[in-house]
Amino acid sequence: MAIAGLLNACGGGAGEPVVLATCITGTAPAVLTWDAVTGATGYRIYFGTTAGSLLPVVDVPEGLTTTTVTGLSSGTYYFAATAYDSSIPPNESVLSNVVCKTIS
């Protein structure tokens, strides 16, 4: 499965702009969107406070290409995603590009 460039945007809540593949500043939550990956049965979103230490936080089922990460306090957060298939155990892609959001 190819995952290059998976994450398209990291925007804010209702009324906030969504900015493509860049770090933005705004209020919580962080809304992530991506392009569907052929053959994927789900997506895993990773996040952390540094780009080099991302941990998985949420699995998103097949058919969905957006998720909202809530509960974020002030600070900068980095996000990436993977796609996985239905194998047991699932095959998981490499991490996507990283996007970030600074919660004001």
C-alpha positions, 0 to 999 in steps of 0.5 A: 500500500502506498501512503505517500502524501496521505494527510492533506490537511490539519484544520480546526473546528467549525469555522476555522480554515483548513490548511494543506500540509503545513503547521497552523495555529488555532483552537482545539480540536485538530481535524485531519483529512486524507485521500483514500488508499486503495486496498486499505481497510483502515487508517491509524493516526499517530501524534506527538509533541515532536515530529520524531516521537509519534504514537498511535492514538486512533484507528479510523475504519475503511470508508472514512477519510477524516477524523477529529483529535480532541482533548488537546491542550495548548502546545504544538502537536504533530500528526501522521497516518498509516493505512492498513489492510485486512491481513492478520496481523495487518500490513501497515504502511510507512508513516505519511507526511507530517502535519502540525497544529499549534493549539493557542 
